[in-house]
Amino acid sequence: MSGVDIQQKVRNGLRKATVATGSGELVYLVRCTESGGETPLDPPVIIEEDVLLKDAIFKSINKGLIDGNNVRSGDRELVVSDDVLLSQNDIIKQGSKRMSVIAVEYKEPSGVLLSQIAQVREI
């Protein structure tokens, strides 16, 4: 079985988990791009684009990991497939809630990205 086959199985598993738990509203990555000027008289315009995270599911963080600094009460984990690459400080949106990506752990044995687990915090 190749890495691509395993990657597809992970995607399917996340999709089934999302459907089974009825995770509610869709989850998006908010991509921000700036265009325009660079002065106070002509400031840049920030354009937000919502990119759907198809196979995304939230899970709670183990309470024993909460230390008040790196992991805070209310933080959650977002498990996402390899479709869209997440990085620190990205903005995640679900309904009216916006969250910041604090950290991302990439699950990529043998160099094939299977999934990403992001620690997110509501902003």
C-alpha positions in Angstrom: 0.0 0.0 0.0 1.5 3.3 -1.1 1.5 6.6 0.9 -1.1 8.0 -1.4 -3.4 5.1 -0.7 -3.0 5.6 3.1 -3.5 9.4 2.6 -6.9 8.7 0.9 -7.9 6.3 3.7 -7.2 9.0 6.3 -9.3 11.5 4.3 -12.1 9.0 4.1 -11.9 8.3 7.8 -12.0 12.0 8.7 -15.0 12.5 6.4 -16.8 9.6 8.1 -16.0 11.0 11.6 -17.3 14.4 10.6 -20.6 12.9 9.3 -21.0 10.6 12.3 -20.5 13.3 14.9 -22.5 15.9 13.0 -19.8 18.4 13.7 -22.2 21.3 12.8 -21.1 24.3 10.8 -18.5 24.1 8.0 -14.9 25.0 8.9 -12.9 27.5 6.8 -9.3 28.7 6.6 -9.4 32.5 6.2 -6.7 33.5 3.7 -5.8 37.2 3.8 -4.2 39.1 1.0 -3.1 42.7 0.9 -3.3 44.9 -2.2 -3.0 48.6 -2.8 -0.9 51.3 -1.2 1.5 51.2 1.6 1.1 54.7 3.2 -1.3 56.1 5.7 -3.0 58.1 3.0 -3.3 55.1 0.7 -3.5 52.1 3.1 -3.5 48.5 1.7 -6.8 46.8 1.3 -7.1 43.4 3.0 -9.1 40.9 1.1 -10.3 37.8 3.0 -11.0 34.5 1.2 -12.7 31.6 2.9 -11.1 28.2 1.9 -13.3 25.2 2.9 -11.5 22.6 5.1 -13.4 19.6 3.8 -12.3 17.0 6.2 -12.0 18.9 9.5 -13.1 17.9 12.9 -12.6 19.5 16.3 -11.6 17.6 19.4 -11.0 18.7 23.0 -7.6 19.0 24.5 -6.7 16.8 27.4 -7.2 18.9 30.6 -3.9 17.6 31.9 -2.1 19.5 29.2 -3.5 22.9 30.1 -0.7 24.9 31.7 -2.0 28.4 31.3 0.8 29.5 28.9 1.2 27.3 25.9 -2.1 25.5 26.3 -5.0 27.5 27.8 -8.5 26.5 28.9 -10.8 26.8 25.9 -8.1 25.7 23.4 -9.2 23.0 21.0 -7.5 20.7 18.5 -8.6 20.7 14.9 -7.8 17.6 12.9 -7.6 18.3 9.1 -6.6 16.2 6.1 -3.8 17.2 3.7 -6.1 19.2 1.3 -5.1 22.6 2.7 -1.9 23.2 4.5 -2.2 25.1 7.8 0.4 27.2 9.5 0.9 29.1 12.7 -1.2 32.3 13.0 -3.7 31.3 10.3 -7.3 32.2 11.0 -9.9 29.4 11.2 -13.6 30.3 11.0 -16.6 28.2 12.0 -19.9 30.0 11.9 -19.4 33.3 13.7 -16.4 32.0 15.7 -12.9 32.9 14.6 -9.8 31.1 15.9 -6.1 31.5 15.6 -3.8 28.6 14.9 -1.3 28.4 17.8 0.6 25.4 16.6 0.4 22.7 13.9 1.7 19.2 14.1 2.1 17.5 10.7 1.6 13.8 10.6 3.8 12.8 7.7 5.5 9.4 8.0 7.8 8.7 5.1 7.3 12.2 3.8 3.7 11.8 2.9 1.4 14.3 4.7 -1.5 12.3 6.1 -3.1 14.8 8.4 -2.5 17.9 10.5 -3.4 18.5 14.1 -3.7 22.2 14.9 -4.1 23.8 18.3 -6.6 26.6 17.9 -7.7 29.4 20.3 -10.7 31.6 19.9 -10.0 35.2 19.2 
